[in-house]
Amino acid sequence: MNETIGVIGLGIMGSAISANLLKAGFQVVGFDVATERVRALEERNGIGAASCREVAEKAGIILTSLPTVAALQEVVSGEDGLAAAGKKGLIVLETSTFPIEAKQEAFDALKPAGIQLLDCPLSGTGAQAVHKDLAVYASGDQRSFETCRLVFDGFARVAYYLGEFGNGSRMKFVANLLVAIHNVAAAEAFVLGIKAGLDPETLYRVISDGAGTSRMFEVRGPLMVTGKYDDATMKVGVFQKDLNIITSFARDLKSPTPLLSKSAEIYAKALADGRENQDTAAVCAVLEDLAGIKR
């Protein structure tokens, strides 16, 4: 394919997505505030850009994968942001996990310039992103969604169209609630098994093949087996942002989340223990400490 796709934000998710788009035959132009990430894209035969505006000038479809709401605001409304590019017909796929209000603000800022923003959060970890094992929860203008189908196919396993703008984020909040709970449940099971004298590798292999497994058990389990969490595909500190968003979302709806609340305590303990930059599988280490297990 000769079509050029823009990627703004080349961190764990953005770099994996851009690599898969390149493999799928797209030209990829990318920007990140960390210049070493732009250089890494260029080393994979992508095109480096010096600003968001330059990405908009070179691409017809742009995917954003960003760490904070402040970053989204800068990408959209900054001096060299997407709105300043004024490129009518540009489609922006916003894949980050943010409050719906922040995404609506970005949508409203881009609309006068004729730029269509879709709310497209992703279900999957950085490790899954490397293998195109992502689900896209897309919402917003349906015609724009259909235009982007080949792009979604280039980096994701499946893309769901969920209707009005914001429904993608609503679905992502539900999915991440389950991710948060299942990850802690997997860790709790590992700690119980290890405390009972079971070999961690055998525990992982056997449970993965039975009714008690989950996607989080299978994805995070290998890290829990080794007890090594520094090679993070979702950092504890970043996931804390997601937990706060889901908690606030549920609170506003007056929907009870007792299991999420208890799980959040374990993630908070991981942060307090200095594990902010470790993978979220490190909740297993937190429970091991509480159980008196030394590995």
PLY file of the C-alpha trace (Angstrom):
ply
format ascii 1.0
element vertex 295
property float x
property float y
property float z
element edge 294
property int vertex1
property int vertex2
end_header
0.00 0.00 0.00
1.15 3.56 -0.69
-1.18 5.28 1.77
0.60 7.19 4.52
-0.65 6.75 8.08
0.41 9.07 10.87
1.19 7.87 14.40
1.56 10.44 17.17
2.92 8.92 20.38
5.53 6.21 19.81
5.65 4.64 23.26
4.93 0.99 24.08
1.65 0.86 22.14
2.40 3.40 19.43
5.71 1.82 18.45
4.16 -1.66 18.21
1.24 -0.32 16.15
3.52 1.59 13.78
5.70 -1.51 13.30
2.68 -3.59 12.33
1.38 -0.90 9.97
4.77 -0.89 8.24
4.61 -4.70 7.95
1.13 -4.37 6.44
2.55 -2.20 3.67
1.57 1.28 4.83
3.95 4.20 4.86
4.11 5.48 8.45
5.04 8.99 9.51
5.44 9.45 13.24
6.08 12.02 15.93
6.92 11.79 19.62
8.31 14.31 22.08
11.06 11.75 22.79
13.31 12.08 19.75
14.89 8.65 20.29
11.49 7.08 19.59
11.26 8.96 16.30
14.73 7.68 15.39
13.64 4.13 16.23
10.72 4.51 13.79
13.11 5.74 11.10
15.34 2.71 11.69
12.31 0.54 10.84
11.92 2.48 7.55
9.24 4.81 8.88
9.28 8.58 8.34
10.14 10.82 11.27
8.32 14.13 11.77
9.29 17.18 13.80
5.75 18.08 14.90
2.12 16.97 14.95
1.41 19.51 12.24
4.00 17.87 9.96
2.34 14.48 10.54
-1.00 16.00 9.51
0.54 17.47 6.35
1.84 14.05 5.26
-0.96 11.67 6.33
-4.67 11.33 5.65
-5.35 9.19 8.72
-3.60 9.73 12.06
-3.55 7.48 15.10
-2.77 9.01 18.50
-1.50 6.99 21.47
-0.81 9.37 24.33
0.04 9.20 28.06
-1.97 12.12 29.47
-4.90 14.44 28.80
-2.41 17.33 28.72
-0.58 15.56 25.88
-3.86 15.18 23.96
-4.62 18.87 24.40
-1.17 19.81 23.10
-1.45 17.45 20.11
-4.84 18.86 19.17
-4.63 22.55 20.09
-0.92 23.33 20.47
0.91 25.84 18.26
1.99 23.03 15.92
-1.01 20.83 16.66
-3.56 19.14 14.44
-6.11 21.94 14.52
-3.46 24.40 13.33
-2.79 22.19 10.31
-6.33 22.94 9.10
-6.40 19.84 6.92
-10.04 19.30 6.01
-11.00 15.61 5.70
-8.26 14.39 8.03
-9.36 11.47 10.26
-7.84 11.09 13.72
-8.11 7.79 15.61
-7.68 8.59 19.31
-6.69 5.28 20.95
-5.72 6.39 24.46
-7.70 5.72 27.63
-8.94 9.12 28.86
-12.14 10.52 30.41
-14.83 10.92 27.77
-14.99 14.65 28.53
-11.35 15.06 27.44
-11.99 13.28 24.16
-15.14 15.33 23.54
-13.12 18.51 24.07
-10.62 17.30 21.45
-13.49 16.41 19.08
-14.97 19.90 19.46
-11.58 21.56 18.88
-10.96 19.68 15.62
-14.46 19.86 14.13
-14.26 23.53 12.97
-11.14 22.62 10.96
-13.03 19.84 9.18
-11.07 17.14 11.02
-12.99 14.07 12.20
-11.95 12.55 15.54
-12.98 8.97 16.33
-12.90 7.63 19.89
-10.99 4.35 19.44
-9.50 2.96 22.67
-7.72 -0.39 22.43
-8.11 -3.57 24.43
-4.79 -5.35 24.86
-1.34 -4.96 26.35
1.85 -3.75 24.71
2.94 -7.37 24.34
-0.34 -8.18 22.59
0.07 -5.11 20.37
3.37 -6.52 19.04
1.47 -9.57 17.77
-1.57 -7.61 16.46
-3.67 -9.12 19.27
-5.65 -5.94 19.89
-9.35 -5.14 19.80
-10.41 -1.65 18.68
-13.48 -0.15 20.36
-14.40 2.52 17.81
-17.11 5.15 18.12
-18.08 8.30 16.28
-18.73 8.96 12.59
-19.49 5.59 10.96
-18.40 6.63 7.48
-14.97 7.57 8.85
-14.80 4.23 10.66
-15.46 2.37 7.41
-12.78 4.43 5.66
-10.26 3.23 8.26
-11.05 -0.50 8.14
-7.84 -1.45 6.33
-5.84 0.58 8.83
-7.46 -1.26 11.74
-6.72 -4.56 9.97
-3.08 -3.50 9.78
-2.52 -3.40 13.54
-5.47 -5.11 15.29
-7.14 -8.51 15.46
-10.65 -7.02 15.36
-12.36 -3.62 15.24
-15.83 -3.05 16.65
-18.00 -0.10 15.67
-19.97 0.86 18.78
-22.07 3.83 17.68
-22.09 7.36 19.05
-18.88 9.11 20.04
-17.81 8.05 23.53
-19.20 4.51 23.39
-15.72 3.22 22.58
-14.42 4.63 25.86
-17.43 3.33 27.77
-16.70 -0.18 26.48
-12.99 0.23 27.29
-13.80 1.15 30.88
-15.82 -2.05 31.25
-13.01 -4.08 29.66
-10.33 -2.51 31.87
-12.38 -3.19 34.98
-12.13 -6.88 34.09
-8.43 -6.59 33.23
-7.70 -5.01 36.62
-9.59 -7.68 38.55
-8.39 -10.66 36.48
-4.76 -9.57 36.81
-4.99 -9.48 40.60
-6.95 -12.76 40.58
-4.17 -14.38 38.55
-1.58 -13.11 41.01
-3.62 -14.33 43.98
-3.85 -17.79 42.41
-0.11 -17.89 41.73
0.70 -16.92 45.31
-1.67 -19.55 46.73
-0.14 -22.21 44.49
3.45 -21.22 45.31
2.64 -21.06 49.03
1.22 -24.59 48.72
4.48 -25.85 47.21
3.49 -26.00 43.53
6.07 -25.24 40.86
5.19 -21.87 39.20
5.85 -23.12 35.65
3.70 -26.20 36.18
1.01 -24.07 37.78
0.94 -21.76 34.76
0.84 -24.61 32.24
-1.91 -26.57 33.99
-4.19 -23.66 34.93
-3.86 -22.16 31.42
-5.36 -25.40 30.08
-8.34 -25.48 32.42
-11.58 -23.70 33.27
-9.87 -21.31 35.69
-7.77 -19.55 33.05
-8.26 -16.01 31.75
-6.57 -13.87 29.12
-4.80 -11.98 31.91
-3.61 -15.22 33.49
-2.18 -16.25 30.13
-0.63 -12.87 29.27
0.73 -11.89 32.70
1.39 -15.43 33.94
4.83 -15.82 32.32
6.06 -12.75 34.22
4.59 -14.11 37.44
6.38 -17.42 36.81
9.77 -15.71 36.60
9.09 -13.00 39.16
10.70 -10.44 36.83
8.62 -7.36 36.06
10.97 -4.69 34.72
10.23 -5.37 31.03
6.83 -3.68 31.23
4.15 -3.76 28.57
1.75 -1.86 30.86
3.35 0.04 33.69
1.75 0.13 37.14
1.93 3.94 37.16
0.19 4.26 33.81
-2.49 1.75 34.74
-3.21 3.73 37.91
-4.52 6.48 35.62
-6.91 3.97 34.03
-8.09 2.75 37.44
-8.87 6.31 38.50
-10.85 6.93 35.31
-12.92 3.75 35.70
-13.57 4.42 39.38
-14.77 7.94 38.65
-16.91 6.73 35.72
-18.61 4.07 37.88
-19.08 6.49 40.77
-20.84 9.01 38.50
-23.20 6.25 37.35
-23.71 5.06 40.95
-22.69 1.55 39.83
-21.07 -0.59 42.57
-17.57 -1.95 41.89
-16.55 -3.85 45.07
-14.06 -6.16 43.33
-12.42 -3.27 41.50
-12.13 -1.37 44.78
-10.34 -4.27 46.50
-8.09 -4.83 43.48
-7.19 -1.13 43.43
-5.73 -1.51 46.92
-3.17 -4.00 45.56
-2.16 -1.68 42.71
-1.84 1.18 45.23
0.45 -1.01 47.34
2.56 -1.73 44.24
2.96 2.03 43.73
3.83 2.54 47.39
6.47 -0.20 47.09
8.21 1.70 44.29
6.94 -0.48 41.42
5.55 2.40 39.32
7.63 1.51 36.25
7.19 -2.26 36.51
4.62 -4.30 34.63
1.20 -4.60 36.28
1.97 -8.31 36.78
4.06 -7.04 39.72
0.90 -7.22 41.85
2.02 -10.84 42.24
5.17 -9.63 44.02
3.02 -7.49 46.31
0.94 -10.52 47.32
4.07 -12.66 47.68
5.45 -10.14 50.17
2.19 -10.23 52.13
2.33 -14.05 52.10
5.94 -14.11 53.29
7.20 -15.77 50.11
10.84 -15.13 49.17
11.97 -16.05 45.64
0 1
1 2
2 3
3 4
4 5
5 6
6 7
7 8
8 9
9 10
10 11
11 12
12 13
13 14
14 15
15 16
16 17
17 18
18 19
19 20
20 21
21 22
22 23
23 24
24 25
25 26
26 27
27 28
28 29
29 30
30 31
31 32
32 33
33 34
34 35
35 36
36 37
37 38
38 39
39 40
40 41
41 42
42 43
43 44
44 45
45 46
46 47
47 48
48 49
49 50
50 51
51 52
52 53
53 54
54 55
55 56
56 57
57 58
58 59
59 60
60 61
61 62
62 63
63 64
64 65
65 66
66 67
67 68
68 69
69 70
70 71
71 72
72 73
73 74
74 75
75 76
76 77
77 78
78 79
79 80
80 81
81 82
82 83
83 84
84 85
85 86
86 87
87 88
88 89
89 90
90 91
91 92
92 93
93 94
94 95
95 96
96 97
97 98
98 99
99 100
100 101
101 102
102 103
103 104
104 105
105 106
106 107
107 108
108 109
109 110
110 111
111 112
112 113
113 114
114 115
115 116
116 117
117 118
118 119
119 120
120 121
121 122
122 123
123 124
124 125
125 126
126 127
127 128
128 129
129 130
130 131
131 132
132 133
133 134
134 135
135 136
136 137
137 138
138 139
139 140
140 141
141 142
142 143
143 144
144 145
145 146
146 147
147 148
148 149
149 150
150 151
151 152
152 153
153 154
154 155
155 156
156 157
157 158
158 159
159 160
160 161
161 162
162 163
163 164
164 165
165 166
166 167
167 168
168 169
169 170
170 171
171 172
172 173
173 174
174 175
175 176
176 177
177 178
178 179
179 180
180 181
181 182
182 183
183 184
184 185
185 186
186 187
187 188
188 189
189 190
190 191
191 192
192 193
193 194
194 195
195 196
196 197
197 198
198 199
199 200
200 201
201 202
202 203
203 204
204 205
205 206
206 207
207 208
208 209
209 210
210 211
211 212
212 213
213 214
214 215
215 216
216 217
217 218
218 219
219 220
220 221
221 222
222 223
223 224
224 225
225 226
226 227
227 228
228 229
229 230
230 231
231 232
232 233
233 234
234 235
235 236
236 237
237 238
238 239
239 240
240 241
241 242
242 243
243 244
244 245
245 246
246 247
247 248
248 249
249 250
250 251
251 252
252 253
253 254
254 255
255 256
256 257
257 258
258 259
259 260
260 261
261 262
262 263
263 264
264 265
265 266
266 267
267 268
268 269
269 270
270 271
271 272
272 273
273 274
274 275
275 276
276 277
277 278
278 279
279 280
280 281
281 282
282 283
283 284
284 285
285 286
286 287
287 288
288 289
289 290
290 291
291 292
292 293
293 294
